[in-house]
Amino acid sequence: MCRSNVLRHYALALGAALGVLAQAGQAAAQDVASIEPLAADRIAAFTRQKDDAANARTRQLGLVAARLRQTRSARPNGRNAHASSLAVRFTGAGDGAVFDTANHIAPEKERRTDRLAVWFAGDLTVDGARHENARASTLYSNGVLAGSDVRVGPHLLLGNAVGFGFGRTAFGETGSLGTRYLSDTAYGTIFTGRDSYLDLALGAATMDHSTAYDGATGGGRRGGKQVFAGTGYSRSFRHRRLTIRPYGQSRLSWSAFDRSTRSVADGCAGPARQTYRASITAGVSGERPFTHSAGRFRPHADARMEWSRARTRFGARLAGADDIGDGHGAIAETAARLNLTAGVDWTVSDEATLATSYNLSTDLLENTEREQTLGARFSMKF
């Protein structure tokens, strides 16, 4: 009798404890359910912000590399030349239009200087589609640079460029993401021989990312900064009209993103994050120009392999996001691609040029479909 009473009391106590645990589990599940959408939103927003920062950095280094290529033709005379490839694009209305300053500047022989030169590069886009999508920008740019460089001697050129980028794009069903980017890059070229050179670039940038939602107060802002460096080396081998140029390139970057400050009064702020990225490119290109009665032709081909390694570290774990990291607040990504390009540039006259190209790109680490592109471009100066 006594034993049965003890068992009855034990069963009642165990049932009450299980009830309390069930209620606590339901409350915890409700809390996680309310947090998970916010966490998913933060992850998606940061992914876009990280990609925007990487694209801006790549764009800045690419424009500097293009400027260094422009200066090579004037090197044998120990001179320099002003240049501009800034373009303004009008889209979203009709067929669009492009105003390219490269088609309106004087010939290079009239732009040459003894040592110091200035240059502009990049593009601005005026988009008329804002009346259909209020979340988009009317004016945006993925990179504009203004720089100057000086020819120190026949084997050395040094320069500096200031760049910026800005814009706002749609995000999700009611949101938008804004980006502002300001950079400064020091660069130079050392000619190590008659047919070889070494390019160097070192830069830093500040970033500002913002999120906004229609009719909601869930927007936020995240600042950040970047440090990046790039090197490139190439050497030419010539045999009559044939030129073969092996080349190599490396890039390093470190990006730090501040904590995301949200405007909602829920005490939620996205964690601070850092990304590290290294990439190496090796390739070989060749060309054999010739002249025909129909004009000047330049058949060319290029083969290159690109390898990159990126790592993102989180200042804190995101609720409901355990599947995106390795359990220690970090994500690592490795990529490798092979690119093959072939084409012909046909200069019909000093005012007209026709260029055709074929490109094949394939991923070396993942079993994905090959990307093939066939293109043609015709340009004429007026």
N, C-alpha and C positions, 0 to 999 in steps of 0.2 A: 504493500500500500504506500509506504513511504517512498519506495523506489519509483513507483508510477507517478507520484506527485513531482518528484525531482525531474523525471523525464518530460512531464508536461510543461513545467516551468522552463526547462532548457529549450524545448521546441518553440515556446512562445517567444523567448528571448532571441533565438536564432531567426525566427520569422520577422521580428521587428528590426533586427540588424540588417537583414536582406532588403527589407522595405526601404530603410534609410539609404542603403547603398544604391538601390535602383533609382530613388529620387535624385541622389547626387549624380549618378551617371547620366540621367536625363538632362539635368541642369548643365552638366559639363558638355554634353552633346549639343545642347542649344547654344552654349557660349561659343563652341568651336564652329558651329554652323554659321553663327553671325560673324565670325572672324575670317573664315575661309574665303568668302568672296572678296573681302578687303585685301587679304594676302595675295589672292590671284591677281587682283587689280594692280597691286604693287609690283608683282613679278613681271607682268606684261608691260607695265609702264617703264620699269627699269631696263628691260630688254631693249625696248625702243630707244631709250636714252643712251644706253651703252652703244648700240649700233650707230646712232647719230654721231656720238663722239668719235667712234672709230672711223666713220666715213669722212668726218670733217678733218681729222688728222691725216688720213690717207690723201685727201684732196689737197691739203696744204703742201705735203711733201711732194705730191705729183706735180703741182704747179711750179714748185722750186726746181724740181728735176727738169721740167720742160724749159725753164729759163736757162739753166746751165747748158742744155743742148743748143739753145739759140746762140750762146756766146762762143761756141767752138769754132764757127766759121771765121770769126774775126781774130782768132788767136795768132795765126801765123804772122800777122802784121803788128802784133802787140797792141791791138786796139779793142774797142768795145762798141756797143750800139744800143740806142734806145729801142724799146719794143712795146707792143700792146697786143694782147689777144683777148681783151675784155669783150664780152658779148652780152647784149640785152635781148631776152627772148619774150615774145608776146604770145600767150597761149590762151585757150579757153574760148576763143571767139573766131569763128571761121577756120581758115587754114593756119592761122598764126603767122608770125613773122620773126625775123632775127636781124638785129643790127650788130654786126661783128666789126669791131674796130680794126681787126687785122686786114680787112679788105679796103680800108680807107687811109691807112698810114702810108707815108712815103717809102720808096724803095730803100733797102738796107744801106746802100752806098751813101744815101743822103742822111741817114740816121746815125751814122758812125761817129764816134767821139774818140778822143785820144785815150782817155782812161775811165772817167766816171759816166755812168748811164743810169737811167731810170726805166722802169717797166711796170706794166699792169697786166693782170691776168685774172681769169675766172668768169663768172656769169651771174647775172641778175635775171629773175623771171617775174614778169608781170602777168598774173593769172586772172582772167576775166570770169572764172567759174565761181567766184565767191557769192554771186547772187543766187546760185543754186545750192551752195553749201557754206553757211555762215561760219563754220568751224575752220575753214581753210584761210590761208593768207593771200592777200592781193599781191603783195610783193615779198619774195623770198629769194634766198641764195644758198647754194651748197658750198660756196667758197669764193671769195674775192681777195686778191693779193695786190699790194702795192710795194714795190721794193726798189732798191738801188744797189749797184755794185761797182767796184773799181778794179781795174786791171793793174795789179801791183807790178807785174812783169810778164814776160812771155810765158811763164810757167805757173803763174798763180793769179787767181781771181777771188776776191772776197766780197761778200754782200750781206744785206739784211732785208727782211721782208715782213710787213705787218699784214695780217689777214683777218677776215671776219666772215661769219655766216649766221643766218637767222631764218626763222620760218615757223609756221604752225600748221599741223596736219591733224586730220580727224583721228580719233582714237575710240574704239568701241562704238556703242550705239549713240551716246550723247556727249562723249568727251572729246577733248583735243589736247595735243601735246605741243608745247612751244619750246624752241631751242634758240639760244644765243651763244655765240662762240667768238672769242677774240684771241689771236695768237701772235707770237713774235718768233721769227726763225732766222738764225744766223747760218750762213752757208758759204761754201767755197769749193773751188776746183783746183787740184794740183795736177799738172801735166807731168807724169813721170817719164815720159818719152815722147817721141814724135807721133806715135800712134796709140798711146795709152794715157789714161787719166784716172784720177781718184776723186770722186765727189763726196763731200761731207756736209751734213746738215744737223743742227741741234736747235730744238725749239721748245717753247712752253706755251700753255694756253689756259684760259679761264673759261668756265662754262656756266650757263644758267639754264636749268630745265624747269618747266612748269606744266601742271596739269589743270584742266578746268572742265566742268560739266555743266550742261544746260540746266538751269533752274535748280541747281544743287550747290551745296557748300562743301563738297568733298574734294575740292581741288587742293593742290599743294605745290611746293617749290623745292627744288634740290639744286644746290650749287656744286661746283667741282673744279678740278684742275688737272692738267696733263703735262707730262714731260716726255718728249719723244726725240729720237735720233735716227738718222739714216745714213748709210754708206753705199757707195756703188763703185765698181771697178770694171773697166773694159779695155780691151786691146784689139786693134785691127790688124788683119793680115790681108795684104793685097796681092793679087796676081792679075796683071793687065786690068781688065775692067771689073773683075770679080773681087768683091770685098767680103771677108768672113770676120765676124766680130763676136767672140765669146764674151760673156759678161756675167757679173754676179752682183747681188744686192742683198743687204740685210737691214732690218728695221727693228727697233726696240721701243717700247712705250710703257709708261706707268700712268694710270688714271686713278684719281681718288674722287669719289662721289660723297658729298655730305649727307647727313641724315635728312630725309624728306620731311619737311614741315607741312602738316596738313591743317587746313582751316577749320575742320570740324573740331568741336570741343569734346573729343572722346579720349584725348591723351595718346592717340595713335600716331606714331612717327616711324616712317620706314627706316631700316637700319642703314648705317654708313657702309660703303662698299669700296673695294679697290680691285682694279684689274691690271694684270701684267700680260704683255703680249710680245712675242718674238717671232720674226718671220725671216726666211731665207729664200732667195730666188736665184736660180742658176739657169743659164740658157745660152743659145747661140743663134745669131741672125746672119743672113747673107743677102746680097743684092748684086745685080749685074745690069746697070743701066746701058742703054744704047739709043742711038738716034736713027730715025727712019724718016722717009719723006712725009709720013703722016704725022710726025711729031716726035717727042722724046718719051721713051718708055723706061720704066724702072720695075722690073720683076723683083719681088722680094719674098723672103720666107723667114719664119722665126719659130723656134721650139724652146720652150722653157718649162721648168718644174718649180712649183712653189710649195713650200712647207711652212706651217705656222703652228704655234702653240700658245694658247691663251689660258689664263687662270683668273677666276674671280673669287675674291674673298669677301665674306659678309661680316659686318660688325656684330650682328645678332641673328639668330635663327628666326625665320618667318613662321608664324603659326599655320599649320596645315600645309607646309611646303617641304616636308621631309624628303619627298621624292625628287627634289631638284638638286640636292647636294650629296656629298659623301658622308654626311653625318658630322662633319667638323666645320661647317660653314664655308665650304669652298666648292667650286665647280671647275673642272679642267676640260679643255677642248683641244683636239689635235686635228689638223686638216692637211691634206696634200693633194695637189692637182697637177695635171699635165695639160699644157695648152700648145696647140699647133696652129700656126697662121700662115697663109700664103695669099699673095695678091699681086696686082699690077697697077701702077700709077701711070696714067697716060696724060702727058702735058700737050694738049692740042696746040695751045699758043700761050703767050704770056698772060692772057686773061682767062683762059679756060682750062680746067683740069678735070679728068674723070678717073676715079679710083674704084677698083673692085677688090673684094677680099673674101676669103673663106676662113672660118675659125672653127676648130674642134677642141672641146674642153671635156675632160673626164676626171672623175674623182678616183684617186688611187687607194683610198682606204675604205670606201663604202661602195657597195654594188648598186650604183645608180645609173640612170640612163645618160648616155653621152649627149652633150649639148653641141649642136652644130648651127652655125650662123653664116649666111651668105648675104653680103651687103654690097651696095654701090653708092657712090656719092659724086655728084657733079657740082662744081663750083665755078663761078664766073665773076670777074671783077667788072664793075661798071664805072 
